[in-house]
């Protein structure tokens, strides 16, 4: 058998056995532990890695005779000097940072990993897998153009866990369960699912004994989350995840993963020793006070040292693995601004890890989406580094919410958001799809709750309603929470359709939250990170209850996918847009938009030259109806109404070809409504 090698890291199948390689710069000893069962208290074999098997800072060995399915972990010895950032504990079983599979005992105990002593029986362990043994049947990442992308942010477990899903009990809340619901996504018009974290995470990383439901508690950057698989054989989670990706691709739907490279589940100095902390704490984390404490730019207790060469390599290797071996199409980077910080926590103008990601040839064509802020106040929306990154546009969310609840001064900002946010992005001369437009996401109110609650209601989280954002820019329409008042319900429905219309039809990449198409509610909870129950799950009975909203979204998406996108390539300032012949702003009177702080309405006339189409878009966030003059057309040509959110279904939106003519020289836009008219005719020559 050939001698062991340092590259690649992790557990790699070789002729006759498995090569193991682990990085640790300051360890004094490393033991590889092999287990027969996940809950064994004693390893079946303990293999010391000798100094002769160490290459620089890489500890490696070959174990003959073992195969995929072998359970393993490490014990790493070294100085225990927490005041210097050294926290070695040779009693702890540690996950391989490059482990491609993780197994979790039924009696997994996070607390035991925080205390002195051996935790072998209650620890997560790594699993040897052979990712090459899978038949992709010719599948490859889709690389669909961003101009034709509609993102559906969803939770794998929450999508089918509810009993109403119709999925069998053994598959509810799993990758396999999601496969069964792909026809629903197709019918809805989705072209990309953005999955909340599916890297193996610690569900016990949650206060007050609750469950970390969202999954923003990663502990392995290569292994799919085991609990989301209906199969618990060694290759089950890996293959079931790939079955899901392959099935989604066959349906023309891309897979974008929400990835968390900003922190881990090991928490602060009081947290457990699960992997990185016990292997090389000073390399993996940003430390303060001489190493005694963890920098917390994430709000989660620690911050990954992303620009350290070893951590940079791990991040790149992880992304490459998920693209090449798992065929995912893109990544949304949680708190991406953290990745621009150096070892002292200072922002770097050209962070190496971000340019590594952008320039890596294996990631060329992969969608890269940044949540361009962090929990310590670094806000980079409109200024995130690079040429390939798209950004979650938090300004779009805030300004659209503010406009429809009638805040003074919001009109001018929302007008900019609708045309691709040139005030944010125009200086970069990028395509409009740089902006990912959304009004709601997992973090905050659902769309239903945005129009049903003035205040957050997070009592179920057990934190005295102190958690979650206080600035929600929501409006309950007169009653806090559910109501039987038909007038209020009609207004809420209208506002929901307003938000959906603006999200889907604005220039940029639209994204909406799982269940918003059927007014899913969380009962006013705007921080349901720990609610693995009906608060968070998709209730499939809502499709019938809110069939009009569901239909509205389907028709919106259908038209979005038909439209030409070439006009989105143009980048001009708001002033130029007003003067531009292809896009003209109006008020209730033609050519007279009111941009004052007290104005709550405007109309946009735009020509889509490639489709020989003219659009007239009315936004009325005022509390009363307003009459808008219609631009004059050539003789015998009429405007046609596609959307009027104030009308009852099925007249609120109609199939494009069925749009009815509008008679007269003006259109009455009801209070708090959105109207879209179109024509294939030309402007009348004056």
Buried (B, 14 or more C-beta within 10 A) or exposed (E): EEEBBBEEBBBBBBEEBBBBBBBBEBBEBBBBBBBEEBBBEEBEEEBEBEEEBBEEBBBBBBBEEBEBBBBBBBBBBBEEEEEBBBBBBBBBBBBBBBBBBBBBBEEBBBEBBBEEEBBBBBBBBBBBBBBEEBEEEEBEBBEBEBBBBBBBBBBBBBBBBBEBBEBEEEBBBBBBBBBBBBEBBBEBBBBBBBBBBBBBBBBBBBEEEBBBBBBBBBBBBBBBBBBBBBBEEBBBBBBBBBBBBBBBBEEBBBBBBBBBBBBBBBBEBEBBBBBBBBBBBBBBBBBBEEBEBBBBBBEBBBBBBBBBEBBBBBBBBBBBBBBEBBBBBBBBBBBBBBBBBBBEBEBBEEBBBBEBBBEBEEBEEBBBBBBBBBBBEBEBBBEBBBEBBBBBBBBBBBBBBBBBBEBEBBBBBBBBBBBBBBBBBBEBEBBBBBBBBBBBBBBBBBBBBBBBBBBBBBEBBBBEBEBBEEEBBBBBBEBEBBBEEEEBBEBBBBBBBBBBBBBBBBBBBBBBBBBBBBBBBBBBBBBBBBBBBBBBBBBBEBBEEBEBBBBBBBBBBBBBEEBEBEBBBBBBBBEEBBEBEBBBBBBBEBEEBBBEEEBBBBBBBBBBEEBEBBBBBBBBBBEEEBEBBBBEBEEEBBBBBBBBBBBEBEEBBBEBEEBEEBEEEEBBBBBBBBBBBBBEBEBEEE
